[in-house]
Amino acid sequence: MKVDFNDYFWGEKNNGFDVLYHNMKYGLVASKEFADFLRERSNIEENNSKLLSKLAKQASSCCVHGTFAPLWQVLKTSAERLSSLHMQMVQKVSDLVKEVSKYAEELHKKHKTVKEDESGTLEAVQAMQNITMNVQKSKDTYTQRAIELEKLKRENASAREIEKAEIKLKKAHEDYKNFVDKYGAIKEDFEKKMMVTCKNFQEIENNHLQHMKEFLNCYAEVVEWTHTQMGKVHLEFRQQCVELTVDQLLEQFVLNKSTGLERPGVLELEDALLSPTLETAAERGGEAAKPTKREGNSNSEQTVPTHAKSSRRTTSLLNLFMSNSQGTSLRSLGSSY
């Protein structure tokens, strides 16, 4: 429906100008409140970004060992990307806040000029309201005087009283007629100025709504873009969770932590194998252990190692024991014969 303010802001009280002027002021209030709304949304997005960044740090500090470790990286990356998107939205909304605030300042200056430009219409409105009120009062007075005169005539009042009443009625009629005559001129001026003012206010509202709609559409685009990008992050996160199957997680674990593919071999008892060098050293060690021939027993005993002396004593004791055993056996045989 095509709207024309000239068709809707008249009425008996002639307060259409007041309604249009305050509506213009409400536009300034709306622009400031919309900027506050955007600031609050920016604060919310910034807080969300900080919380997601904190969540990403928590994921990065979780255990990096075990088969579940790759999934921690997926969780961390997803949280970081979401945090980044929220921060990007903060920047975009903050830029929009600057534009809306600048527009509000310009609108405030414009409203001051409108008040000055429409001052003539405001005077015409006040004049119209005053003349309308005066016409109504004079009409009521004229009607009252006519009723009083009619009453005096019915009551057969004196001629003097009737004459006074007629004079009052005539004066009331003249006042009423004068206000009606003035009303016509004031009404014409009021309508002429009011039509121009309605057109001006409608242009102001059209421009205001166009600017506000542009800001709102820009905000909607930012929200939609952020939502779309977050949807992509969620989708990729979901795909990564699906793609990292149990088998793949186990495969990554064995590839990173494998300790070898060869199992322990079978062992068999083997003789010690000496190299030629070791055999020569052993032979030399045996020759060095033999006692050297020296004159005198004392010298021989001094050169014999301690373990050799111990071995000789053991051999002597064995020989003695065997001799005693053989002698005892012979005596036993002789006594038996």
PyMOL commands that set and color helices and strands:
alter all, ss='L'
color gray80, all
select helices_A, chain A and resi 5-7+16-60+69-117+119-154+159-243+246-257+276-289+297-303+306-336
alter helices_A, ss='H'
color red, helices_A
deselect
rebuild
show_as cartoon
